[in-house]
Amino acid sequence: MTTLTLSGTVSLLHNNLACSTSGWVATIHNSVNDPGGSRILLNKLGAPSKDGPEVIQAMSIRYIDLPSGPVLVVSSTNGTQIYNEDATALLFFVPINDLAADTDKLKHHQGTCLVPHLQHIVVGTSKGSLMLVQATAPDFMALPECLPSQTDLECSGVADVCFCASTNQVVSAHSNGELRVWTVSELAPYENAHVVPAVGQAPVRVAALGARLLVAYGPGTICLFDAASYELQVEISAHARWVTAVDIREDLGFVASVGEDTALNVWTVDAGTGQVALQHTSVVTDKLLTGVAMFGSEVLVSSYDSCDLCRVGL
């Protein structure tokens, strides 16, 4: 294992590490005492690290692959900023549009995914809705907001979102554990067609794995659901303590997870049978791990309050 040094310390944030297809890595430093000190930390693997733009209490960070190249999507209590790959240019901004007078609820955006055939960037919100951005190069354009279906109870905030190609649907995981299924449409908004009751608490990540849907829950489990019926197929006791980050390689069936137990686990999921096998496990460092990203033949891991980015070979 080797390490590289970032330009600042990494904050305690779920999935606090993103890696582009060309090797740019990005993570968040949220400063509590100095709001102006919150910023994106960037590194091009093999090159010196640098500070990126300032942010206001970031909630999620992720690279999205567009035909024109990767873009970095940072969601926060200020809205969502879409940058070019090395964050030297702001391409588009989606502001917070929650006008409710509820002062007890932190208004924010969190989680993002791409609907490739429509070139829609999807962003989750704290009121349970989805914001859409038409990302056809060279222009970006905001589309109508997608509202959750009406229920007796208020919809909880979005923790993460993903696009499932096998069903042509977007799935949002919400802080109360429920999953919401959205029918995509070129003429937005999307329709919230179905609500899957919670089977776990505090989802950290939702991601498509071919004909299956992966949901990682904070208390330590990773679940695989049938992407069409949402029937629970597999439940993995992945970590002894809180799961903090998960990354997937859908093309290879690889799943990498880290948690408060300081462990990195890499799993493979057989596309045909759904059988899960543990391919790698190691204690990366004696620190609370906050982010994980697979790149080539290695796994990158970030740690809370640390400048070190660990590179673990597989």
WOMODA-V489896 format. One record per pair of residues at least 12 apart in sequence whose C-alpha atoms are under 6 Angstrom apart, sorted by the first residue. I is the first residue (numbers start at 1). J is the second residue. Records with the same first field share a line. If there is no record, write none. Layout:
I=J / J
This chain:
1=311 / 312
2=310 / 311
3=309 / 310 / 311
4=308 / 309
5=307 / 308
6=49 / 307
7=49 / 50
8=307
9=305 / 306 / 307
10=28 / 29 / 304 / 305 / 306
11=29 / 30 / 304
12=304
14=244 / 245
15=245 / 291
16=290 / 291
17=291 / 292
18=62
20=63
23=44 / 45
24=43 / 44
25=42 / 43
26=41 / 42
27=40 / 41
28=40 / 41
30=57
38=54 / 55
39=53 / 54 / 55
40=52 / 53
57=76 / 77
58=75 / 76
59=75 / 76 / 110
60=74 / 75 / 110 / 111
61=73 / 74
70=85
71=83 / 84 / 85
72=85
75=109 / 110
76=108 / 109
77=107 / 108
79=94 / 95 / 96 / 109
80=93 / 94
81=93
107=126
108=125 / 126
109=124 / 125
110=124 / 125
111=123 / 124 / 160 / 161
112=161
113=162
115=163
119=135 / 136
120=133 / 134 / 135
121=133
124=158
125=158
126=157 / 158
127=157
128=155 / 156 / 157 / 158
129=146 / 147 / 148
130=145 / 146
131=145
144=189
145=189
146=189 / 190
148=192
149=192
156=174 / 175
157=174 / 175
158=173 / 174
159=173 / 174 / 175
160=172 / 173 / 205
162=207
164=208
166=211
169=182 / 183 / 184
170=182
175=202
177=198 / 200 / 201 / 202 / 203
178=196 / 197 / 198
179=195 / 196
180=194 / 195
181=193 / 194
202=217 / 218
203=216 / 217 / 218
204=216 / 217 / 218
209=250
211=227
212=225 / 226 / 227
213=225 / 227
218=242 / 243
219=242
220=238 / 239 / 241 / 242 / 243
221=236 / 237 / 238
222=235 / 236
223=235
241=260 / 261
242=259 / 260
243=259
244=258 / 259 / 290
245=257 / 258 / 291
247=293
253=268 / 269
254=267 / 268
255=267
259=289
260=288
262=283 / 288 / 289
263=282 / 283
264=281 / 282
265=280 / 281
266=279 / 280
267=279
288=303 / 304
289=302 / 303
290=302 / 303 / 304
297=314
298=312 / 313 / 314
299=311 / 312
